[in-house]
Amino acid sequence: MKNIQEIPLNNSRIKDAIERYLTLIRKKYEDRIEEFILYGSVARSENNEKSDVNLLTIGTDDSCEVEFDIIGLSFDVFMETGIDISPKYRSRKQFDEYCSFSFLQNVIHDGVRIA
């Protein structure tokens, strides 16, 4: 998996939206978040003006509440910035248990750890 310095985030609006989103999540779930992984076209530097920003949050909590809440936070960021963040959430246990599934294999292959 790459790190954030390895991809050119030339679009400052995307960078600002990602930073805003991470700030909101950290503020609410600071001790329950382990990492954020950017994946999809933005991570591969293949995005265009219509691309969304795919972000996987990995945390310690198995609760569906966290996933529903981060979806709401992504909508807040969309309303503020106009950038569509498509969030996913997995607990560390889920990520490790299902890492052989195609979705997570794609995240592992293309993903960029951003925090």
C-alpha distance (Angstrom), angle and dihedral (degrees) to the residues before:
residue distance angle dihedral
M1 . . .
K2 3.80 . .
N3 3.79 126.8 .
I4 3.80 128.7 -124.4
Q5 3.82 94.5 -98.6
E6 3.81 89.3 64.4
I7 3.80 95.9 65.1
P8 3.78 126.5 66.3
L9 3.80 108.1 -124.1
N10 3.79 93.6 -170.8
N11 3.78 93.3 160.5
S12 3.80 106.7 83.3
R13 3.82 91.2 -166.9
I14 3.81 90.1 60.6
K15 3.79 92.0 45.5
D16 3.83 91.6 48.8
A17 3.81 91.8 47.9
I18 3.81 91.8 50.4
E19 3.80 91.3 48.7
R20 3.80 91.4 48.2
Y21 3.81 91.7 49.1
L22 3.81 93.5 48.8
T23 3.81 90.2 48.2
L24 3.81 92.2 53.5
I25 3.80 93.0 48.4
R26 3.80 94.3 45.5
K27 3.78 91.2 48.6
K28 3.79 91.9 55.1
Y29 3.82 101.4 33.1
E30 3.81 103.9 22.0
D31 3.80 97.3 145.8
R32 3.82 96.2 38.5
I33 3.82 100.8 54.6
E34 3.79 120.4 88.1
E35 3.80 103.9 175.0
F36 3.79 148.1 -18.4
I37 3.80 122.0 -135.6
L38 3.79 123.8 -164.8
Y39 3.81 112.4 -152.0
G40 3.78 139.0 162.7
S41 3.80 128.4 47.1
V42 3.82 96.1 -22.6
A43 3.81 91.3 52.7
R44 3.81 90.0 48.2
S45 3.85 91.3 46.1
E46 3.82 89.1 -121.0
N47 3.79 97.1 114.4
N48 3.78 127.0 125.8
E49 3.79 133.7 -169.0
K50 3.83 91.5 -77.2
S51 3.81 96.1 48.9
D52 3.75 121.5 115.1
V53 3.79 123.3 -139.9
N54 3.81 112.3 -112.8
L55 3.79 113.7 -152.8
L56 3.78 128.8 175.5
T57 3.79 116.7 -159.8
I58 3.79 117.0 -159.8
G59 3.77 117.5 -161.0
T60 3.75 144.6 158.2
D61 3.80 97.8 -108.6
D62 3.83 120.5 91.9
S63 3.79 90.9 -165.4
C64 3.82 121.2 121.6
E65 3.80 87.1 -142.8
V66 3.79 91.7 75.4
E67 3.80 91.8 52.3
F68 3.80 93.1 48.3
D69 3.79 90.8 47.1
I70 3.80 95.4 51.2
I71 3.80 88.8 50.7
G72 3.80 87.6 56.1
L73 3.80 90.9 48.4
S74 3.80 90.4 52.5
F75 3.80 88.7 54.8
D76 3.81 89.6 51.6
V77 3.81 89.2 53.6
F78 3.81 90.5 47.8
M79 3.80 90.4 53.5
E80 3.83 90.6 49.3
T81 3.80 99.4 42.1
G82 3.80 109.7 16.0
I83 3.82 89.2 -124.7
D84 3.80 114.4 128.6
I85 3.79 110.2 -135.8
S86 3.80 113.4 -168.7
P87 3.79 105.3 -158.4
K88 3.76 131.1 -162.9
Y89 3.79 126.2 -176.5
R90 3.77 129.7 -157.9
S91 3.75 129.7 169.9
R92 3.80 114.9 -124.7
K93 3.81 87.5 -109.9
Q94 3.82 91.9 53.9
F95 3.79 92.5 45.0
D96 3.79 93.2 51.0
E97 3.80 93.9 42.0
Y98 3.81 95.9 48.9
C99 3.82 101.0 32.0
S100 3.81 90.2 118.1
F101 3.84 91.7 62.3
S102 3.80 114.9 104.8
F103 3.81 96.1 -114.0
L104 3.79 93.5 54.3
Q105 3.80 91.6 40.8
N106 3.82 87.9 57.6
V107 3.81 90.6 48.4
I108 3.81 90.8 49.6
H109 3.80 92.2 47.2
D110 3.83 99.5 43.3
G111 3.77 100.0 21.1
V112 3.76 126.8 118.8
R113 3.78 117.6 -155.6
I114 3.80 104.2 -134.6
A115 3.78 99.9 173.2
